[in-house]
């Protein structure tokens, strides 16, 4: 099961009230997601938090002979992501968990402990204040563990969602954007010039061009632009346009927090199955080489340190890329 109905204890004056919380199990939720491969005449429902370019989406579903619906009960496929479901349908809290067997030994705390009969789990949850109150009735040290949990806000709506076929939204948006322009080096340099321009209209146009590009095939250059100019994008009202929000969604970002450190670039390319030598070469030329030499020479170490080769061989990188990546760095005089 993706969700667990866990007993939750709350202190109410001098009494303990027994409630129930529905907790989302993230690891099991992830396993329920599939790649988007719709059949003709199937209808798709797009959850809250997923942004897609509306006009292109309508054209795509029409061409593919599939339908769109705003009613979950009429859908065959739900388009979302595990992260989006958590952000939009749950509330995260830190709660304390007490062993059920320990609770059963506490006298004078509960008038009736029948609520623990046939309870399928080994622990119940509570808050810090209630935990301290319960400890007063326990002989010895009552063991407890604190965990972060995701509490489902609208259980009925969430159950309707998880009863459907869950599909990752990124494959759908790749299909929708497939005919978009592919950003190559020359186009990337043009976008850089527009972003760095003092004319706000140039920035808006650059963001529109990025949002209408072929995301998967342009991934390396798009990620470099986010890496270099996140602060400019964050300050622009254009970040809230549905098309640009769709681009941010694709790379697991939100308008309020546009962040793309180098390790995330590697992870995003790996997740999108485009961590290729071609894209690593693009990163090497536009981020790794310039930043390596700038860092070394910043303190006037040019005559002491003359790098020739940079090796990327961390276990995490090799796991994602499949091999060691070697960059030849020329030291200019």
Number of C-alpha atoms within 10 A of each C-alpha: 7 16 20 16 15 18 19 20 21 18 17 10 7 8 13 17 12 14 13 13 19 20 20 23 15 16 10 13 19 15 11 14 19 15 13 19 10 17 12 11 13 15 21 25 22 21 19 13 18 19 21 23 19 13 10 17 17 14 12 19 18 12 9 12 14 16 18 19 15 12 11 19 13 13 19 20 24 25 24 23 23 18 14 17 21 17 14 14 20 20 14 14 12 14 18 21 22 20 16 15 11 13 19 12 12 15 11 9 18 14 9 8 10 9 9 16 7 7 14 10 13 11 20 21 27 22 17 15 10 17 20 12 16 19 14 13 15 16 11 8 8 16 11 16 11 14 12 10 19 21 21 23 15 11 16 9 13 15 13 12 22 16 13 18 16 25 23 17 24 25 18 20 24 18 17 23 23 17 13 18 17 19 22 14 12 9 14 19 14 12 23 16 14 19 22 13 12 10 10 13 12 16 22 18 15 19 22 16 17 24 24 22 21 22 29 21 20 19 22 25 24 23 23 20 19 19 18 14 17 17 13 14 19 17 11 14 10 18 24 15 15 16 22 23 22 25 26 21 21 22 25 17 15 19 19 10 12 19 20 21 13 15 10 15 21 22 17 20 21 16 12 17 12 19 20 14 11 11 18 20 16 17 19 20 14 14 15 18 18 12 13 14 18 13 12 15 15 9 8 11 11 16 8 9 12 16 15 10 13 15 10 13 14 11 12 12 17 13 12 15 21 12 13 13 17 14 16 12 18 12 12 8 6
